[in-house]
Amino acid sequence: MDPGKTPAQPTGGQYARREDIQGLRAIAVLAVLFFHANEDLLPGGFVGVDIFFVLSGFLITGVLLRPMEGGAFSILDFYRRRIRRLFPALFAMLFAALVAGLVYFPPVLLKSFLESQFFTTLFASNFYFLDKTGYFDLQADLMPLLHTWSLGVEEQFYIFYPLLLWSLYRWARPFLIPALALGALVSLGYAQALLTSPLPGPAELAFYSPFSRAFELFIGALCLFASRRFSPAPRIANPASAAALIALAASFLLIGPGAPFPGALALAPCLATATLLLAQKSFAARILAARPLVAIGDMSYSLYLWHWPAFVFARFLAPDSPIALGVAGAFAFAAAALSWRYVEKPFLDGRARPPILLLGASAIAASILISLPIYLAHGLPSRFPPRAQAFIAAANDYNHDRKRCHMRSDRPIPYADTCVYGDNDAKPSVAVWGDSHGAELAPILGAKISTMGLSLRSITMSGCRPETLSANPVCARHNARVLSAIKADPAMRTVVLTANLYGDDDFARRSVKGIEETALELEKAGKHVIIVQPIPTFDFDPPSMLALAARAGRNPAEVGMTRARFEERSGRIDAELSEFRRLHHIAGVKPSDIYCDAQRCRAYRKGVGALYFNHSHLSMTGVALLADAIVPLIAVKTEAEALPRSAG
């Protein structure tokens, strides 16, 4: 995030440094850092970004107003200041992250990184990551530049806000504050409308869009105008700032990743930050001005830039290693301190006086020109030996019918139009119904049962488990339609239920109960049900880790997770489904018996190959083992149904 300068009330024509603002920056960046290290440490730590947005609105409004009031406002001078502030540390981090990506990332991850670097360079990464929120995309833990979405929002604000403020100041000064207040209300209303929309996708738009975030920056701007008109006395400032600190702490602890954000709920941290900005004569301001907090606040921009790439590469190279994350955190602090001292300060102190606009344009061009050849070379697979390249290719070993056959929440497919795999002359009598875990299973299972004269329907939607109790309205409607269609289809005899099942929270337990109810509903309708129990999933990208193991000469069969880790993640769900099946005589398979032994769940099997194409999805190669276990269950049912007809 952009630290900027820290002006306070004008005193003798000068603007003094406010160390309490530096302390607020420290709290914000530390909250984000702890959240990114481990969500359980500070579930709402991500609202540190919202604190930064309010601070930016406050500070930038002051930066813009001073030259306007002095009659010397220059938009080019403002952009020179922004380039001087933002570019040096940002491009230093981008260069280091690119080098690390070239050393460690396999081609598919490196290409994804280069795409995000291109949009980060143009300060539009928020829109790039908005487009990458689909279920099938690489997980966030493999995106070293994901945190730059907030820089995109701020820079987009910097493009339009100076022109808006200048226009209001020059031609509609009496309406300046009401116009900003109206803008804040419109932005807040827009964000809240997105969050409460029944349509799919708006929640991600609310998170990443500059229009739904503008109210946070406008709150900071309005706070600047308020600070010029009054400064509350200690008898008011002390209790108000105490309440603000409590509100910030509550936000960090109580607002979780699944909360509807950044709508009305974001007002808590934003208004708390505004209160602390106004309460300069308070005990809270003295606490925030403590030397350790000020020191961290001074380097908060660099710390924000460096911490997330450090965590990403640590998780990539050493999944599930608290020690690796600790080392990454220490590295981030060291890199931030060096960046602040040797990259940021020379530009901020005026010691470096290059032609700033030309330097900024050159940095953007250089970033693109360095990255483009690597991207066009498909991530330079030649960096890896041939065996490692074979593992890298596993990332492409998925169902390439996904775009046509696999549903997303914004692209449902009617039951009759779902894809059919197997014997082309047979009416579909088997269905694979599930979330994205069924997308690869369907074509492989269809190919195997085609030799039995059977075909199947693929009914899969991203993020929608086949449960009757889904809290997601889109999934609830989809599941109701599918259940009704299957029950009404006389040709449909066997239904395979599969989903990404893990965890031990209320959401996971509710999903399992919903799947069990779906199974009972189908059995009651005369359908034969086969339940696929939890498929082992990983906290890393298997093709990448297999390639790294091959390059280092390690045994790829050791890539995976311990059986104890699987039991911790999914053991209770696995046991509950086994007991449910036993009580109700429902068929099923336990993938943990297929992909795990007593010691480990593995991402590779000798003689078979890579079993996964990403962290949570079996590859076409790997899913064949699961299909082999399902086929006999379908065959038994088919033969049982044929017996009465042959006897008659």
Secondary structure, DSSP 8 states (H G I E B T S, - for coil): --------SEETTEE---HHHHHHHHHHHHHHHHHHH-TTT-TTGGGHHHHHHHHHHHHHHHHHHHHHHTT---HHHHHHHHHHHHHHHHHHHHHHHHHHHHHH--HHHHHHHHHHHHHHHTT-HHHHHHHT-STTS--GGG-TTGGGHHHHHHHHHHHHHHHHHHHHHHH-GGGHHHHHHHHHHHHHHHHHHHHT-SSSSHHHHHHH-HHHHHHHHHHHHHHHHHHHH----HHHHHHHHHHHHHHHHHHHHH--TTS--SSGGGHHHHHHHHHHHH--SSHHHHHHT-HHHHHHHHTHHHHHHHHHHHHHHHHHHSTT-HHHHHHHHHHHHHHHHHHIIIIIHHHHTT-----HHHHHHHHHHHHHHHHHHHHHTTT-GGGS-HHHHHHHGGGG-S-TTHHHHSBBTTB---GGGS-EEE-TTS---EEEEESGGGTTHHHHHHHHHGGGT-EEEEEEBTT--S-TT-SSHHHHHHHHHHHHHHHH-TT--EEEEE------SHHHHHHHHHHHHHHHHHHHTT-EEEEE------SS-HHHHHHHHHHTT--GGG-EEEHHHHHHHHHHHHHHHHHHHHHHT-EEE-HHHHHB-SSEEESEETTTEE-BSSSS-B-HHHHHHHHHHHHHHHHHHHHHHHHHHHH-
